[in-house]
């Protein structure tokens, strides 16, 4: 697990970090994520985001075939 500030994150803390900081983990020139509206933002940022919805938006003029493929799982 990752260490932040000298402390190992739990699984729940890691998932929360990813959820709340997703745009800092992706290239926002290609896409970014945001809640659908203010009500969804409150759910998404809460300690219990189950059923919270976010949407993605493509940015720039890159086409999908220009985006390098990730590793095959």
URGIZI-V741968 format. One record per pair of residues at least 4 apart in sequence whose ideal C-beta (glycine too) atoms are under 8 Angstrom apart, sorted by the first residue. I is the first residue (numbers start at 0). J is the second residue. If there is no record, write none. Layout:
# URGIZI-V741968
i=I j=J
i=I j=J
This chain:
# URGIZI-V741968
i=0 j=7
i=0 j=8
i=0 j=9
i=0 j=10
i=0 j=13
i=1 j=7
i=1 j=8
i=1 j=13
i=2 j=6
i=2 j=7
i=2 j=8
i=3 j=8
i=3 j=16
i=8 j=12
i=8 j=13
i=8 j=16
i=9 j=13
i=10 j=14
i=11 j=15
i=12 j=16
i=13 j=17
i=14 j=18
i=15 j=19
i=16 j=20
i=17 j=21
i=17 j=24
i=18 j=43
i=18 j=48
i=19 j=44
i=20 j=24
i=21 j=25
i=21 j=32
i=21 j=53
i=22 j=27
i=22 j=31
i=22 j=32
i=22 j=33
i=25 j=29
i=25 j=30
i=25 j=31
i=25 j=32
i=26 j=30
i=27 j=31
i=27 j=58
i=28 j=58
i=28 j=59
i=28 j=61
i=29 j=57
i=29 j=58
i=29 j=59
i=29 j=61
i=29 j=66
i=30 j=55
i=30 j=56
i=30 j=57
i=30 j=58
i=31 j=55
i=31 j=56
i=31 j=58
i=32 j=53
i=32 j=54
i=32 j=55
i=32 j=56
i=33 j=40
i=33 j=53
i=33 j=54
i=33 j=56
i=34 j=39
i=34 j=40
i=34 j=42
i=34 j=43
i=34 j=51
i=34 j=52
i=34 j=53
i=34 j=54
i=35 j=39
i=35 j=52
i=35 j=53
i=35 j=54
i=36 j=40
i=37 j=41
i=38 j=42
i=39 j=43
i=39 j=51
i=39 j=52
i=39 j=53
i=40 j=44
i=41 j=45
i=42 j=47
i=42 j=48
i=42 j=50
i=42 j=51
i=42 j=52
i=43 j=48
i=43 j=51
i=43 j=52
i=43 j=53
i=44 j=48
i=45 j=51
i=57 j=61
i=61 j=65
i=61 j=66
